[in-house]
Amino acid sequence: PLIFTWILGIGSRVMMLGKQYKLEKINMDGLKPPYMLRCSHNYFVDFYFQFMATFPHRSNTIATIDGYYRRPFLMEWIGAICTRKFTSDFHLVKSIRKVLRRGDILCMYPEARYSPCGVTSYIPDSIGMLIKMNKTPVVAIVHRGNHLHSPFWNFRKKRKVPFHTTMTQILTVEQIEKMTAEEINEVVKEALAYDDYRYQKENGILITEPYRAEGLHKILYKCPHCGAENQMEGRGTHICCKACGKSYELTTLGELK
């Protein structure tokens, strides 16, 4: 129902009260639904910016079946389209075409998971074929700062970080008709490329929380000094190797020293 579009749009702004963020729209003048939306994925806060960016237009987001656990009716009411990861799903293809034909926004997170380390994950080549099949404009939403705020390896402890989300029209219908699926893939992958630690350095963002290295061993599990695996431990502002005793500090600028 359209009322949920308003609830999600207004609710997302309420959830972001008190936080520093910037939502920038590029090459979006005159563009109205239907179009396909491709979003980068770092943490749950991504959805808040998605809803704010598309408001007041109705959107349908593709969601994995595990997201329906204990709340299937809620997921259906907000317009989610259920699917299973990494499987061929003809029903999903039909649902996508139905959403676009009725003039709504089709939203997809092609990485299909939260980024584990703040950089772009694998994007499947089937994206190009899907875009070619539907022949509607393509928009990319890229979030910066979301991983720094809630890193996947320690998402329960948030950090004070400014957010910057860009919403860019990357392909028009005319461009899609002239391009191959492979060429479309390259455009989408380039548009969705991001690196949160580069964003941190370029903008001089200091993360001063005393727990900023906790959980870092979940991705940096191999000691660069002695080569031992699964002996690293992140505590406070340092990550240490229990095998050789080597210790590194995670600086406020995201560097290891």
N, C-alpha and C positions, 0 to 999 in steps of 0.2 A: 504493500500500500504506500501511496505517496507520503502519508503522514510520517512513515519511518524515515524517509529521506530528510525531513525537517528535524526529527528527533536526533538522527545521527549527526547531521551537520551542526546543529546547535550544541548537542552534547559533546562533540569533539572539541569545540571552542572552549567549553566550560572546563574540560579535562586539561586543556593547555594553559589555563589561566595561571599567571605568575611565572610562566616559562618564556624564555627569549626565543622567538622563532621568526623566520622570514619565509613567506610563500611567494615565489616569483613565477609569473607566467610569461612564456616566451613563444612568439609566433602563434599565439592563440586567438588573435583578433578575428572576430567573425565566425569562429568555429563553434558549431553547436552539435549536439548529439544527432545521429549516432556516430560513435567512433570507438576504436579499441584502445584501451589504456594498458600500458605495460609499466610495472612499478618495481623498483628495487626493494629488497627485503632485508631488514636488520632486526626489527623487534616489533612488538605489538603496537607501539606508538606510530608505526607506519600508517596504520589504518586511520588514525585521527587526521593525519595530513591528507590522505586520500579523500576522505569524506569532506573535508574543508575545501579541497581543491575543486571537486566536482559539484559542490552545492551551488544552486538548488536543483541540479539535474539528478534524475534517478539513475543509479548504477547497479549492476549485478556483478558480484565478485565471485570468481571461481575459488572454491574452498575444498580442502581434502576431507575425506569422510571422518577422520578422527576428530575434526573440529566440531562435528555434530554430536559428540558424546555428551549425553545428559541435557542437551539443549537443541534438539532438532527443529522444534517449532520456531524458536528464536532465529535460528540461522535461515530458515525459509522466509520468515517475515521480513528480514532485512535484505532479502534478495540474493542470498548466497546460492551458488550452483554447486551441487555435490559431485565429487569425482574421486577416483583413486589415483595415487601418484604412479607415474611410470607405466601406465597401461594404455592400450588403445581403447578409446571410449567414444563410440559412435553417437550415443545419447548426448554426450557433452558437446559434440560438434553441432548437433541439431539445436541444442539449447542456446549456443552462442549465436547461431543464425537467427533464431527467434528473437533474442534480445535486440540484436542490431536492426532487424526488420521492423520492429515496433518503435524504433527511434530512441533507444536508451544507450547507456554506456556499458561496454563489456570490459571489466577490469580483471587483469591476470597478473600474478606474481611469478614470472617464468623461472626464477631461480628455485622455486618450489621448496624453500627452506629459509630459515634465518641465516644470514651470513655468519660463519663461525669466527671470522677474523677481520671484518670490516672492509672487505674487498669483494668485487663481483664474483659470484659463484657461477657454475656451469649453466649455460642457457641452451636449450635443445634446438636443433636445426629445424624441427617441425614448426617452429614459430613462423618462419618465412612462408611455408605452404599454407598455414592457417590464415595469414594476412592476405596472401594472394587469392585465396578462395573467397574471402568475404568482401574484399574491395571497399573498405571504408577507411577514413583517415586513421592514422596511428599517432598516439600521444604517449610520451614517456615521462614518468615521474621518478625523479632521483632524489633520494634523501641523503643528506649529509649531516653528521653529528649524532644520528640515531644510535649507531653502534657505540660511539664514545659514551653516550648517555647510559646505555644498557647493553654492555658487551655480552655476547652469548655465553661466555665462560664465567660470568658473574653478574647475571641480569637482575638478581634480587637487590643489589646495592646500586642505586642510581647515582649518577654524577651530574654536577651542574655544568651543562654544556649548551651553547646556542645551537639551534637547529636551522638548517637552510634547505628548503625543498624547492626544486625547480620542476615546472610542468611545461613541457615543450612539445609542440606538434612537429614530428620528425618525418612523416610521410603523408602526402596528399593522395587522393584517389588517382590523379593523373600520373603521379610518380610510380605508384604501385602497378599500374597497367603497363608501364614501359620497362619495369625491372623484373629480373628473375627472382625466384625464391631465395637463391643463394645470396644475391645482392641485397635483398631485403634483410636477410639474417645479419649481414655485416653492419647494416645501418642500425638495426636494433641493438646489437651487441655493443657497438661503439657508443650509442646514446645512453645505454644503461651502465656504462663503466663508471666505477667510483672507487675511492680509496679514502676511508675516514681518517687514517693517520696522516696522509698527505694533506687532507683538509685541515687537520689540527695544526700541522706545522706551518702551512701557508697563511693561516689566520692567527697564529700565535695564541692558540687556545691552551690555557694552563689548567690541568686537572690536578687539584691540590689535595683531594681526598686521601686520607691516610691508609685506605684499604685498596688503593688503585691497582695493586698487583695480585690481589687475592684471586685465586682460580686461574691465573695465567698459565699454570703448568698443564691445564687441560688441552691447550694447543701447542705450547712450547714444552713438549714432554721429553725432548732429547737434549742432553747437555752439550753445548757447543765446544766445551773445553775437553772433556774426557770421552764424550760419545755415549755415555750411559743413557739408557732409555727408561722412562717411567720412574726416575729418581728425582725429578725436579719438584719443587714445592714453592708455591707463591704465597707469601705472607706479607701483610702490610704493604710496604712499598718496594719489597725485594722479592726476587725469585732465586732460589738456591738449589744447588745440586747436593743431595745427600750422599752421593758416592764419592765425590772429590772435594766437596766443600766450597766450590767456586760460587760466588754470589754476584748478582747483577741488580742494580737499582733501576726501577721504572721511573724515569724522570717525569716532571709535571708536563713536559712537552711530548711524551709518548716515546721516548728513546730509552734503550737499555744501555747502562754504563756500569 
